[in-house]
Amino acid sequence: MQANFAQQLTQVLSTERLDAYRGRLPQPASDLQLFGRYAWNMALSESLYPSLQVLEIALRNTLHHAASQHFGRDDWFDAPGVLQHNHERDAIQKAKTTLNQQRKPHDASRIVAEVNFGFWTSLLDTRYEQTLWPKLLKPAFPYMPRALRTRKELSKRFHTVRQLRNRVFHHEPIWHWRDLTQQHQQILEALAWIEPAARDLVTTLDRFPSIHGQGPAPMEQALRTFC
């Protein structure tokens, strides 16, 4: 048994980070409970990676393809009047600067791959109601139920996904979210709106239901020797 296990981990992870977990546990919380939740959070984040990764790639590609078809050019983002806000224009310029630094050409596909998830979700905002929507709705989300197929519904869904994605990718706690199972299902549903085959790909290796359903007990059992 490592007598100083908790002290060593606290030094590595920081008291501030661990307090975000400790504060949500029944007090007094044992070291086993604390680090069990931390390990469970890592496992949950890992299990969400496939669905979040595929959805991010699918969203950017479906919007890019639909916009290219609509505007008749691959570099639709450079067409006058398309991008309505400095945030989106700056994202495109940043992508081009990165390609310049890598000495790569400004191919549309390279630029599209370089801009982040926030760029694509911002295209679902109200300010693009007339520029992009509803023209791109059916081309970009062909399998979305007609009764739900609105820019507003898409914006709500993908901004929720972005919040979860940012928490996961920035190593923040998500284990305490009561609607985590629902959010996971909503990610899979959004994938199916774009292409059901993408959802099927994710479900073949989707470990989230089992990791979430088992709770922190397996993690605590694995850590018991050290704690």
C-alpha positions as CSV (number, residue, x, y, z in Angstrom):
1,M,0.0,0.0,0.0
2,Q,1.2,3.5,-0.9
3,A,0.8,5.5,2.3
4,N,1.4,8.8,0.5
5,F,-0.7,8.0,-2.6
6,A,-3.2,10.8,-1.9
7,Q,-0.5,13.3,-1.2
8,Q,1.3,12.5,-4.4
9,L,-1.7,12.6,-6.6
10,T,-2.9,15.9,-5.0
11,Q,0.5,17.4,-5.8
12,V,0.3,16.3,-9.4
13,L,-3.4,17.1,-10.1
14,S,-3.6,20.2,-7.8
15,T,-5.9,20.9,-4.8
16,E,-8.0,23.3,-6.9
17,R,-8.8,20.6,-9.5
18,L,-9.6,18.0,-6.9
19,D,-11.8,20.4,-5.0
20,A,-14.2,20.4,-8.0
21,Y,-14.8,16.7,-7.3
22,R,-14.6,16.8,-3.5
23,G,-17.3,19.5,-3.3
24,R,-19.8,17.3,-5.0
25,L,-19.3,14.3,-2.8
26,P,-21.0,13.5,0.5
27,Q,-18.9,14.8,3.3
28,P,-16.6,13.7,4.7
29,A,-15.3,12.1,1.5
30,S,-12.6,9.5,1.6
31,D,-9.5,9.5,-0.7
32,L,-10.9,6.4,-2.3
33,Q,-14.2,8.1,-3.2
34,L,-12.4,11.2,-4.4
35,F,-9.9,9.5,-6.7
36,G,-12.5,7.0,-7.7
37,R,-14.6,9.8,-9.1
38,Y,-11.6,11.3,-10.8
39,A,-10.8,8.1,-12.5
40,W,-14.5,7.5,-13.4
41,N,-14.6,11.0,-15.0
42,M,-11.6,10.1,-17.1
43,A,-13.2,6.9,-18.2
44,L,-16.5,8.7,-19.1
45,S,-14.6,11.3,-21.1
46,E,-12.7,8.6,-22.9
47,S,-15.9,6.7,-23.7
48,L,-17.5,9.9,-25.2
49,Y,-14.6,10.6,-27.5
50,P,-15.7,8.4,-30.4
51,S,-19.2,9.9,-30.7
52,L,-17.9,13.5,-30.2
53,Q,-15.1,13.0,-32.7
54,V,-17.2,11.6,-35.4
55,L,-20.0,14.2,-34.9
56,E,-17.5,17.0,-35.2
57,I,-16.0,15.7,-38.4
58,A,-19.5,14.9,-39.8
59,L,-20.8,18.3,-39.0
60,R,-18.0,20.2,-40.7
61,N,-18.1,18.0,-43.8
62,T,-21.9,18.0,-44.3
63,L,-22.0,21.8,-43.9
64,H,-19.1,22.3,-46.2
65,H,-20.5,20.1,-48.9
66,A,-24.0,21.7,-48.6
67,A,-22.6,25.2,-48.7
68,S,-20.3,24.4,-51.6
69,Q,-23.2,23.1,-53.6
70,H,-25.4,26.1,-52.7
71,F,-22.9,28.8,-53.5
72,G,-21.3,26.9,-56.5
73,R,-17.7,27.2,-55.1
74,D,-15.6,25.2,-52.7
75,D,-14.3,28.4,-51.0
76,W,-17.8,29.5,-50.2
77,F,-16.5,31.0,-46.9
78,D,-14.6,33.6,-49.0
79,A,-17.7,34.6,-51.0
80,P,-18.7,38.2,-50.2
81,G,-21.4,38.5,-47.5
82,V,-21.5,34.9,-46.5
83,L,-19.6,35.1,-43.1
84,Q,-21.5,37.6,-41.0
85,H,-19.3,38.1,-38.0
86,N,-15.6,38.8,-37.2
87,H,-15.5,35.6,-35.2
88,E,-16.1,33.4,-38.2
89,R,-13.9,35.5,-40.5
90,D,-11.1,35.5,-38.0
91,A,-11.3,31.7,-37.8
92,I,-10.9,31.3,-41.5
93,Q,-7.9,33.8,-41.5
94,K,-6.3,31.9,-38.6
95,A,-6.7,28.6,-40.6
96,K,-5.0,30.2,-43.6
97,T,-2.2,31.6,-41.4
98,T,-1.6,28.1,-40.0
99,L,-1.4,26.7,-43.5
100,N,1.1,29.4,-44.5
101,Q,3.3,28.5,-41.6
102,Q,3.1,24.8,-42.7
103,R,3.8,25.9,-46.3
104,K,0.6,24.2,-47.5
105,P,-1.8,25.6,-50.1
106,H,-5.1,27.2,-49.2
107,D,-7.2,24.3,-50.5
108,A,-10.7,24.5,-49.3
109,S,-10.6,21.1,-47.8
110,R,-7.5,22.0,-45.8
111,I,-9.1,25.2,-44.5
112,V,-12.3,23.3,-43.5
113,A,-10.2,20.8,-41.6
114,E,-8.3,23.5,-39.8
115,V,-11.2,25.6,-38.3
116,N,-12.6,24.4,-35.0
117,F,-15.9,23.1,-33.9
118,G,-17.0,26.5,-32.6
119,F,-16.8,27.9,-36.1
120,W,-19.3,25.3,-37.4
121,T,-21.7,25.6,-34.5
122,S,-21.7,29.4,-34.9
123,L,-23.0,29.0,-38.5
124,L,-26.2,27.8,-36.8
125,D,-26.8,31.1,-35.0
126,T,-29.6,33.5,-35.8
127,R,-27.4,35.8,-37.8
128,Y,-27.2,33.2,-40.6
129,E,-30.9,32.7,-40.8
130,Q,-31.1,34.4,-44.2
131,T,-27.6,33.6,-45.5
132,L,-27.5,29.9,-45.0
133,W,-30.9,28.8,-43.7
134,P,-33.3,27.3,-44.4
135,K,-31.5,26.6,-47.7
136,L,-28.9,24.2,-46.2
137,L,-31.3,22.3,-43.9
138,K,-32.2,19.4,-46.0
139,P,-28.9,19.1,-47.9
140,A,-26.9,19.1,-44.7
141,F,-29.2,17.1,-42.5
142,P,-31.1,14.8,-44.9
143,Y,-32.2,12.3,-42.2
144,M,-33.5,14.8,-39.7
145,P,-37.2,14.5,-39.1
146,R,-39.1,17.1,-41.0
147,A,-41.0,18.3,-37.9
148,L,-37.7,19.0,-36.2
149,R,-35.7,20.3,-39.1
150,T,-35.1,24.0,-38.2
151,R,-32.1,26.1,-37.7
152,K,-33.2,26.8,-34.2
153,E,-33.4,23.2,-33.2
154,L,-30.0,22.5,-34.8
155,S,-28.4,25.4,-33.0
156,K,-29.8,24.3,-29.6
157,R,-28.6,20.7,-30.1
158,F,-25.1,21.5,-31.4
159,H,-24.4,24.2,-28.9
160,T,-25.3,21.7,-26.1
161,V,-22.9,19.2,-27.7
162,R,-20.2,21.9,-27.9
163,Q,-20.5,22.6,-24.2
164,L,-20.0,18.9,-23.4
165,R,-17.2,18.5,-26.0
166,N,-15.3,21.5,-24.4
167,R,-15.7,20.0,-21.0
168,V,-14.4,16.6,-22.1
169,F,-11.5,18.0,-24.2
170,H,-10.4,20.4,-21.5
171,H,-10.4,17.6,-18.8
172,E,-13.2,19.1,-16.7
173,P,-15.6,17.2,-14.5
174,I,-18.8,15.8,-16.2
175,W,-19.5,12.7,-13.9
176,H,-22.0,14.7,-11.9
177,W,-24.2,15.8,-14.8
178,R,-27.6,14.2,-14.3
179,D,-28.5,14.4,-18.0
180,L,-25.3,12.8,-19.3
181,T,-27.1,9.7,-20.6
182,Q,-29.6,12.0,-22.4
183,Q,-26.8,14.1,-23.9
184,H,-25.0,10.9,-25.1
185,Q,-28.2,9.8,-26.9
186,Q,-28.6,13.2,-28.4
187,I,-25.1,13.1,-29.9
188,L,-26.0,9.7,-31.5
189,E,-29.3,11.1,-32.8
190,A,-27.6,14.2,-34.3
191,L,-25.2,11.9,-36.1
192,A,-28.1,10.0,-37.5
193,W,-29.6,13.3,-38.8
194,I,-26.5,13.6,-41.0
195,E,-25.8,10.0,-41.8
196,P,-27.1,6.9,-40.0
197,A,-24.1,4.9,-41.0
198,A,-21.9,7.3,-38.9
199,R,-24.1,6.6,-35.8
200,D,-23.7,2.8,-36.5
201,L,-19.9,3.2,-36.7
202,V,-19.8,4.8,-33.3
203,T,-22.2,2.3,-31.7
204,T,-19.8,-0.6,-32.6
205,L,-17.2,0.7,-30.1
206,D,-19.4,2.8,-27.8
207,R,-18.5,2.1,-24.2
208,F,-20.3,5.0,-22.7
209,P,-23.5,3.0,-21.6
210,S,-21.5,0.4,-19.6
211,I,-19.0,2.9,-18.1
212,H,-21.7,5.2,-17.0
213,G,-24.0,2.4,-15.9
214,Q,-21.4,0.8,-13.6
215,G,-20.7,4.0,-11.8
216,P,-17.5,4.7,-9.9
217,A,-17.4,1.3,-8.1
218,P,-15.0,-0.5,-10.6
219,M,-12.6,2.5,-10.3
220,E,-12.7,2.5,-6.6
221,Q,-12.1,-1.3,-6.6
222,A,-9.1,-0.8,-8.8
223,L,-7.7,2.0,-6.6
224,R,-8.4,0.3,-3.3
225,T,-4.8,-1.2,-3.1
226,F,-3.3,2.3,-3.3
227,C,-5.8,4.1,-1.1
